[in-house]
Amino acid sequence: MKFRIWMVSLSLLTVALIVFKFHHGAPAPVASVTPPAPAPSAVNTTHVVRAPAPTAPVEDFAAEPQNTNDGIAIVNTNNPIEVADPLAARMELMAKLRDLAETNFDAALQQVQQMTDGDEKDDAMQAICYGLARRDPARAVQEAETLQQPDAVKENLVQQWAGKDVPAAMVWANNQPASDARNEVFQRIGYVLSQSDPRDAANLVVEQIPAGAAQDEAVMSVLHQWANKDMMGAVNWVKTFPDSPFRERALQELEGIESYQKALANQSH
């Protein structure tokens, strides 16, 4: 009986020692360490290079703008914003004013008079005179005089007037005081008349424009139109010119026109 009790006690002691050793003598767990990948071999090894991910372009706001045009502002090179071209805007405005003046000059004039003084207002004044000339060139000349438009504007308007009514335009021109502007007006009337009656146009420029550079240019203008319609008539007119450098110039002009006409005839064949 004592022997059995002793054996049981020895067994319990053995179990106790095993438990104690398990809790206090077991090694601590070791973290798993992934071994480094072996170095790539220079032989039979494929090396893959991946392209870097695309990045957004960097804006350089300190840089000077490149290739910019007047009236166009580029705020962002990736998203340009166009501003109306001032020249195109002005041309559009002038076109609208001309159209309005053709049908209602008084309304167009009222709008222009409200504009700020400057080049744009000056252009607008001319535009409405040209618009009125489409319908009533005689009144357009009158309004241009009232608005004190430049001589060049009135000369252009008188030419348009002559295109519709030569006699009336000539009456107005005859009432103008002697001046370079008057000579220019008759030169323009002579040009218009030469397209239908070059002989009368020749007489007009010789009689109404004093001898000099202005008359010479008017004669050459009429001569060109006359030669295109009737070469022999133009030649006969030049033969009446006094012997002078201008006569030689006129003959050379006729020779050039004749050569041009022959070249055109040869091309047509």
Secondary structure by P-SEA (a helix, b strand, c coil): caaaaaaaaaaaaaaaaaaaaaacccccccccccccccccccccbbbbbbccccccccccccccccccccccccccccbbbbcccaaaaaaaaaaaaaaaaaccaaaaaaaaaaccccaaaaaaaaaaaaaaaaccaaaaaaaaaaacccaaaaaaaaaaaaaccaaaaaaaaaaccccaaaaaaaaaaaaaaaaccaaaaaaaaaacccccaaaaaaaaaaaaaaaaccaaaaaaaaaaccccaaaaaaaaaaaaaaaaaaaaaaaac
